[in-house]
Amino acid sequence: MSRILVVEDEVAIAVALEDDLKLEGYEVEVAGDGEAATRRAREQAFDLILLDVMLPRKDGYEVCRELRRTGVRTPVIMLTAKSQEAEKVLGLDCGADDYVTKPYSPRELRARIRAMLRRAAGELPEVYRFGDVEVDFVRCEIRRRGKRLEASALEFKLLAAFIRRPGRVLTRQQLLDEVWGRGTFITERVVDNQVTNLRKKIEPRPSKPCYLVSVRGLGYRFDG
């Protein structure tokens, strides 16, 4: 189930978007201002952000610019009543991936969301390589020096979560939400244990990791 963050301060529009997207089978969260949107997008793993431009506290341009500057690569579709070419160019230059002008057709918006999610899902190659490790997303295998590693489905999903966001710090809560699922009642220590297990399989020196790097007080970063 794809997770979408809807950023819209007009309650009626936000509710309509939330209801429509949930009927399409998406998991939806709503933020009503720019500061809340920035915080949620950095704390949680979303597959797509629908971002209104005219927002309290921080406008959509500022939100998008800040997210890209801090390494958040979640696809962004901007929603705005402004139709001038300069406004669209500004949004794309800030890091947005697409731009929909209000009033928009719900059918068209749904189609754009599906297309964006397909493109985002296609960003992972069939085989991802780093060092002497190969991650085969077709066969769901991890190989090292050509030899298949004995890795659990959970370890594979954890490594895939890192590969989707190279160079970005992921908190333990983000990893719990994405790999184990939101609402799973386990401690963050479980993440540490799984990262340790994964390091033993992919790191040249597990005691001094160079791929799954700890970021003190925050979480982990994949430098592959």
C-alpha positions as CSV (number, residue, x, y, z in Angstrom):
1,M,0.0,0.0,0.0
2,S,1.5,3.3,-1.1
3,R,1.7,6.1,1.5
4,I,0.8,9.6,0.5
5,L,1.2,12.8,2.5
6,V,-1.4,15.4,1.6
7,V,-0.4,18.9,2.5
8,E,-3.4,21.2,2.3
9,D,-4.7,23.9,4.7
10,E,-8.2,24.1,3.4
11,V,-10.1,21.5,5.4
12,A,-12.8,20.7,2.8
13,I,-10.2,20.1,0.1
14,A,-8.0,18.0,2.4
15,V,-10.9,15.8,3.4
16,A,-12.0,15.3,-0.2
17,L,-8.5,14.4,-1.2
18,E,-8.0,12.0,1.7
19,D,-11.4,10.3,1.1
20,D,-10.7,9.9,-2.7
21,L,-7.2,8.6,-2.2
22,K,-8.3,6.1,0.5
23,L,-10.9,4.8,-1.9
24,E,-8.1,4.2,-4.4
25,G,-6.4,2.0,-1.8
26,Y,-3.7,4.5,-0.6
27,E,-2.7,5.1,3.0
28,V,-3.1,8.8,3.5
29,E,-1.8,11.3,6.1
30,V,-2.7,15.0,6.1
31,A,-0.7,18.0,7.2
32,G,-2.3,21.4,7.4
33,D,0.7,23.8,7.3
34,G,4.2,24.0,5.9
35,E,6.1,23.3,9.1
36,A,4.1,20.2,9.9
37,A,4.6,19.0,6.3
38,T,8.3,19.4,6.5
39,R,8.5,17.6,9.9
40,R,6.3,14.7,8.8
41,A,8.1,14.2,5.5
42,R,11.5,14.1,7.2
43,E,10.3,11.8,10.1
44,Q,8.2,9.3,8.1
45,A,8.7,7.4,4.8
46,F,6.1,8.4,2.2
47,D,5.9,7.3,-1.4
48,L,4.4,10.6,-2.6
49,I,3.7,14.1,-1.4
50,L,0.7,16.2,-2.7
51,L,1.8,19.7,-1.8
52,D,-0.3,22.8,-1.9
53,V,1.6,26.0,-2.6
54,M,-0.3,28.5,-0.5
55,L,0.2,27.3,3.1
56,P,0.5,28.9,6.5
57,R,4.0,29.1,8.2
58,K,5.9,27.9,5.1
59,D,4.7,28.0,1.6
60,G,4.9,24.9,-0.7
61,Y,8.0,26.3,-2.5
62,E,9.9,26.6,0.8
63,V,8.8,23.2,2.0
64,C,9.9,21.5,-1.2
65,R,13.2,23.4,-1.3
66,E,14.0,22.4,2.3
67,L,13.1,18.8,1.8
68,R,15.4,18.5,-1.2
69,R,18.2,20.3,0.6
70,T,18.0,17.8,3.5
71,G,18.0,14.8,1.2
72,V,14.3,13.9,1.0
73,R,13.8,12.5,-2.5
74,T,10.1,11.6,-2.1
75,P,8.2,12.5,-5.4
76,V,6.3,15.8,-5.0
77,I,3.2,16.9,-7.0
78,M,2.4,20.5,-6.4
79,L,-1.2,21.7,-6.2
80,T,-1.9,25.4,-6.7
81,A,-4.5,27.8,-8.1
82,K,-1.7,29.8,-9.8
83,S,-1.4,28.9,-13.5
84,Q,1.3,31.4,-14.7
85,E,4.2,29.7,-16.4
86,A,6.7,31.4,-14.0
87,E,5.0,29.9,-11.0
88,K,5.2,26.4,-12.5
89,V,8.8,26.9,-13.3
90,L,9.5,28.0,-9.8
91,G,7.9,24.9,-8.4
92,L,9.8,22.6,-10.6
93,D,13.1,24.5,-9.9
94,C,12.4,24.0,-6.1
95,G,12.4,20.3,-6.7
96,A,8.8,19.3,-7.5
97,D,8.3,16.5,-9.9
98,D,4.9,17.5,-11.3
99,Y,2.5,20.4,-11.1
100,V,-1.3,20.4,-11.1
101,T,-3.3,23.6,-11.3
102,K,-6.6,24.0,-9.4
103,P,-9.4,23.4,-10.2
104,Y,-8.1,20.0,-11.3
105,S,-9.9,16.9,-12.5
106,P,-9.8,14.2,-9.7
107,R,-9.5,11.6,-12.5
108,E,-6.4,13.4,-13.9
109,L,-4.9,13.8,-10.5
110,R,-5.3,10.1,-9.8
111,A,-3.7,9.3,-13.1
112,R,-0.7,11.6,-12.4
113,I,-0.3,9.9,-9.0
114,R,-0.3,6.5,-10.5
115,A,2.3,7.5,-13.1
116,M,4.5,9.2,-10.5
117,L,4.4,6.1,-8.3
118,R,5.3,3.9,-11.3
119,R,8.2,6.0,-12.1
120,A,9.4,6.1,-8.5
121,A,9.1,2.3,-8.2
122,G,11.1,2.0,-11.4
123,E,14.1,3.9,-9.9
124,L,15.5,0.7,-8.5
125,P,17.4,-1.3,-11.0
126,E,16.9,-5.0,-11.4
127,V,20.3,-5.5,-9.8
128,Y,22.0,-3.0,-7.5
129,R,25.7,-3.3,-6.9
130,F,28.0,-1.9,-4.3
131,G,31.4,-3.2,-3.3
132,D,31.4,-6.9,-3.8
133,V,27.7,-7.1,-3.1
134,E,24.8,-7.5,-5.5
135,V,21.1,-7.0,-4.6
136,D,18.9,-8.7,-7.1
137,F,15.4,-7.1,-6.9
138,V,14.0,-9.6,-9.5
139,R,15.0,-12.7,-7.6
140,C,14.9,-11.1,-4.2
141,E,18.4,-12.2,-3.5
142,I,21.6,-10.8,-1.9
143,R,24.9,-12.1,-3.4
144,R,28.4,-11.4,-2.3
145,R,31.3,-12.3,-4.7
146,G,28.7,-14.1,-6.8
147,K,27.6,-16.3,-3.9
148,R,24.0,-16.2,-2.6
149,L,23.7,-15.1,1.0
150,E,21.3,-16.6,3.4
151,A,19.2,-13.5,4.2
152,S,15.7,-13.3,5.6
153,A,12.9,-11.5,3.9
154,L,13.1,-8.9,6.7
155,E,16.8,-8.3,6.0
156,F,16.2,-8.0,2.3
157,K,13.4,-5.4,2.9
158,L,15.7,-3.5,5.3
159,L,18.5,-3.3,2.8
160,A,16.0,-2.3,0.0
161,A,14.8,0.6,2.2
162,F,18.4,1.9,2.5
163,I,19.1,1.5,-1.2
164,R,16.0,3.5,-2.1
165,R,17.5,6.5,-0.2
166,P,21.3,6.4,-0.6
167,G,23.1,9.1,1.5
168,R,20.0,9.9,3.5
169,V,19.8,9.4,7.3
170,L,16.8,7.2,8.2
171,T,15.6,7.1,11.7
172,R,14.8,3.9,13.5
173,Q,11.1,4.9,13.5
174,Q,11.2,5.4,9.7
175,L,12.7,2.0,9.2
176,L,10.1,0.4,11.6
177,D,7.3,2.0,9.6
178,E,8.6,1.0,6.2
179,V,10.0,-2.5,6.9
180,W,7.9,-3.8,9.7
181,G,4.8,-1.7,9.0
182,R,3.1,1.2,10.8
183,G,1.5,0.3,14.1
184,T,3.8,-2.6,14.8
185,F,4.5,-2.7,18.5
186,I,8.2,-3.6,18.7
187,T,11.0,-1.6,20.2
188,E,13.5,0.4,18.1
189,R,16.2,-1.9,19.4
190,V,14.9,-4.5,17.0
191,V,16.1,-2.2,14.1
192,D,19.6,-2.1,15.7
193,N,19.7,-5.9,15.9
194,Q,18.7,-6.3,12.3
195,V,21.2,-3.7,11.1
196,T,23.9,-5.6,13.0
197,N,22.9,-8.9,11.3
198,L,22.9,-7.3,7.9
199,R,26.3,-5.7,8.5
200,K,27.8,-9.2,9.2
201,K,26.7,-10.2,5.7
202,I,27.5,-7.2,3.5
203,E,30.3,-5.3,5.3
204,P,34.0,-6.0,4.6
205,R,34.6,-5.2,8.3
206,P,31.3,-5.4,10.3
207,S,32.8,-3.8,13.3
208,K,33.8,-0.8,11.2
209,P,30.9,-0.5,8.7
210,C,31.4,1.5,5.5
211,Y,28.0,1.0,4.0
212,L,25.4,0.9,6.8
213,V,26.8,3.8,8.8
214,S,25.5,4.8,12.2
215,V,24.6,8.5,12.7
216,R,24.7,9.2,16.4
217,G,21.4,10.3,17.9
218,L,19.6,10.0,14.6
219,G,19.7,6.6,12.9
220,Y,21.5,5.1,10.0
221,R,22.8,6.1,6.5
222,F,23.5,3.9,3.5
223,D,26.7,4.9,1.7
224,G,26.6,2.4,-1.1
